[in-house]
């Protein structure tokens, strides 16, 4: 069978078939388009095609999703980054401009694949970003993305002691951390990220370190290197124990009765999708949490008024729509007081 014949016979959109073929053959999509006459063994092609026909999202099959012009590794441990979330990045950058203070402390709550935290770190390398997620499995993916996208630095992972044996097999010698966890230097033989991943069962275990970000080389006049820290724990509890200047979040905001596509409900992690019956549970907790600073949060379609009502009227700053005209990101600012 020729490549062109396989593409014609595939019962999925042509673009998706081309992307699958390019991934299997390890070539660019432009090569696929230009060489329909090439003979192909269709066993592997048919295998990935069957997965797509069964509803598995294309990014999970090929293993990545483009976000803000960069390829992020994804698999079923993390939510697939959406184009709408890029608006959150743009709103943050527009608000604080290119001259972001190196003292600005930024937290990405529900970091998942790390796409928000890593993107902000790359766009504003003078900052140190903390990404928090309940899922240690999701943070493994975030770490891989940091390793792939941020270079010229070192990566250190901290794991609960219960994970020591697994990490020993995977990464080499472990050192016991006096705080009760295990610390491990990763012997990586390539340019690697300035990512410090701290995975702890309790977010308060990192509270002291989280309050004072480590400054990068810009302090001594050198070129800033992006820095990201990942913490495993409840993001709202972490915020209650740590002071930050900016909160970025694309939280779970789907209601339990909301209808989603087959590929979403069957394959993407429910913990990253659903937030109670109305989809507002996370926003309610965030509104009740005693944080101060600026908050940029993504919302679901039609949730703007409901989310705004959870905060004080004078805390709302502005909103931004996505390309479809749907209100997608809200900006709140809270200075020194909390909602009663």
FENCORFEN-V14220 format. One record per residue. N is the residue number from 1. SS is DSSP state (H for helix, E for strand, C for the rest). PSI is psi as a letter, one per 20 degrees, with the letter a starting at -180 (999 if undefined). D_CENTER is the distance of its C-alpha to the mean C-alpha in whole Angstrom. Layout:
BEGIN
n->[N/N]
ss->[SS/SS]
psi->[PSI/PSI]
d_center->[D_CENTER/D_CENTER]
END
This chain:
BEGIN
n->[1/2/3/4/5/6/7/8/9/10/11/12/13/14/15/16/17/18/19/20/21/22/23/24/25/26/27/28/29/30/31/32/33/34/35/36/37/38/39/40/41/42/43/44/45/46/47/48/49/50/51/52/53/54/55/56/57/58/59/60/61/62/63/64/65/66/67/68/69/70/71/72/73/74/75/76/77/78/79/80/81/82/83/84/85/86/87/88/89/90/91/92/93/94/95/96/97/98/99/100/101/102/103/104/105/106/107/108/109/110/111/112/113/114/115/116/117/118/119/120/121/122/123/124/125/126/127/128/129/130/131/132/133/134/135/136/137/138/139/140/141/142/143/144/145/146/147/148/149/150/151/152/153/154/155/156/157/158/159/160/161/162/163/164/165/166/167/168/169/170/171/172/173/174/175/176/177/178/179/180/181/182/183/184/185/186/187/188/189/190/191/192/193/194/195/196/197/198/199/200/201/202/203/204/205/206/207/208/209/210/211/212/213/214/215/216/217/218/219/220/221/222/223/224/225/226/227/228/229/230/231/232/233/234/235/236/237/238/239/240/241/242/243/244/245/246/247/248/249/250/251/252/253/254/255/256/257/258/259/260/261/262/263/264/265/266/267/268/269/270/271/272/273/274/275/276/277/278/279/280/281/282/283/284/285/286/287/288/289/290/291/292/293/294/295/296/297/298/299/300/301/302/303/304/305/306/307/308/309/310/311/312/313/314/315/316/317/318/319/320/321/322/323/324/325/326/327/328/329/330/331/332/333/334/335/336/337/338/339/340]
ss->[C/E/H/H/H/H/H/H/H/C/C/C/C/H/H/H/H/H/H/H/H/H/H/H/H/C/C/C/H/H/H/H/H/H/C/C/C/C/E/C/C/H/H/H/H/H/H/H/H/H/H/H/H/C/C/C/C/H/H/H/H/H/C/E/E/E/E/C/C/E/E/E/E/C/C/C/C/C/C/C/C/C/H/H/H/H/H/H/H/H/H/H/H/H/H/H/C/C/C/C/C/C/C/C/E/E/E/E/E/C/C/C/C/C/H/H/H/H/H/H/H/H/H/C/C/C/C/E/E/E/E/E/E/C/C/H/H/H/H/H/H/H/H/H/H/H/H/H/H/C/C/C/E/C/E/E/E/E/E/C/H/H/H/H/H/H/H/H/H/H/H/C/C/C/E/E/C/C/C/C/C/E/E/E/E/C/C/C/C/C/C/E/C/C/E/E/E/E/C/C/C/C/H/H/H/H/H/H/H/H/H/C/C/C/C/C/H/H/H/H/C/C/C/C/C/C/E/E/E/E/E/E/C/C/H/H/H/H/H/H/H/C/C/C/C/E/E/E/E/C/C/C/C/E/C/C/C/C/C/C/C/H/H/H/H/H/H/C/C/H/H/H/C/E/C/C/C/C/C/C/H/H/H/H/H/H/H/H/C/C/C/C/E/E/E/E/E/E/C/C/C/C/C/H/H/H/H/H/C/C/C/C/H/H/H/E/E/E/E/E/E/C/C/C/C/C/E/E/E/E/E/E/E/E/C/C/C/C/C/C]
psi->[p/r/g/h/h/g/g/h/i/p/l/r/q/g/g/g/g/g/g/g/g/h/g/g/i/l/r/q/h/h/g/g/h/i/m/i/i/p/p/q/o/j/g/h/g/h/g/h/g/h/g/g/h/i/i/p/q/g/h/h/g/i/j/r/p/p/p/l/j/q/p/p/p/q/r/i/i/q/q/p/p/q/h/h/h/h/h/g/g/g/g/g/h/h/g/i/a/h/l/p/p/i/i/p/p/p/p/o/p/l/h/d/i/j/h/g/g/h/g/h/h/h/h/m/i/i/q/p/q/p/p/p/q/h/o/h/h/h/h/g/g/g/g/h/h/g/h/h/h/p/r/l/a/q/p/p/p/p/q/q/h/i/j/g/g/g/h/g/h/h/i/a/q/q/p/p/p/i/i/i/a/p/q/p/p/p/n/p/k/r/p/r/q/m/p/o/p/o/o/q/h/p/h/i/i/j/g/g/h/h/h/n/q/p/q/a/i/h/h/j/j/a/p/q/p/q/p/q/p/p/p/o/a/o/h/g/h/g/h/h/i/p/p/r/h/p/p/p/p/n/r/p/j/p/q/h/i/q/p/r/q/g/h/g/h/h/h/q/p/h/h/i/g/q/m/a/g/i/j/j/g/g/h/g/h/g/h/i/p/l/r/q/b/p/p/o/p/q/r/r/p/j/i/g/g/g/g/h/i/i/r/q/h/i/h/p/f/r/r/p/q/a/i/j/j/p/p/h/p/q/p/q/p/p/o/i/q/q/p/999]
d_center->[40/39/35/36/38/35/33/35/36/32/31/28/27/29/25/24/27/27/23/24/27/25/23/26/28/26/27/26/26/29/31/30/32/35/36/37/40/38/39/36/36/34/33/30/29/31/28/25/27/28/24/23/27/26/23/20/17/18/14/15/18/18/15/12/11/12/10/12/14/12/12/9/10/9/12/13/11/8/8/9/7/10/12/13/10/11/14/12/12/15/17/16/17/20/21/21/22/22/24/21/23/22/23/20/18/14/12/8/9/7/4/4/3/3/4/5/7/8/9/11/12/13/15/16/17/20/17/16/12/11/8/10/9/12/12/13/12/9/9/11/9/7/10/11/9/10/14/14/13/14/18/21/20/20/18/19/18/19/20/22/25/25/23/25/27/24/23/26/27/24/23/27/29/27/28/29/27/29/27/27/24/24/23/23/23/22/24/23/25/23/21/18/16/16/14/15/14/16/16/18/19/20/18/21/22/20/21/24/22/19/22/22/20/22/23/22/25/25/27/30/30/28/25/22/19/16/15/12/12/11/13/13/15/15/13/17/19/17/18/21/22/20/21/18/19/16/14/11/9/9/10/12/15/17/21/22/25/23/23/21/21/22/19/17/19/20/17/14/13/15/14/11/13/16/18/21/24/23/20/20/20/17/18/22/20/19/22/24/22/24/21/23/21/19/17/15/13/13/16/17/20/23/22/22/26/25/22/24/27/25/25/28/29/29/26/25/24/23/21/20/21/19/21/23/24/22/21/17/16/18/19/21/23/24/27/29/29/28/28/31]
END
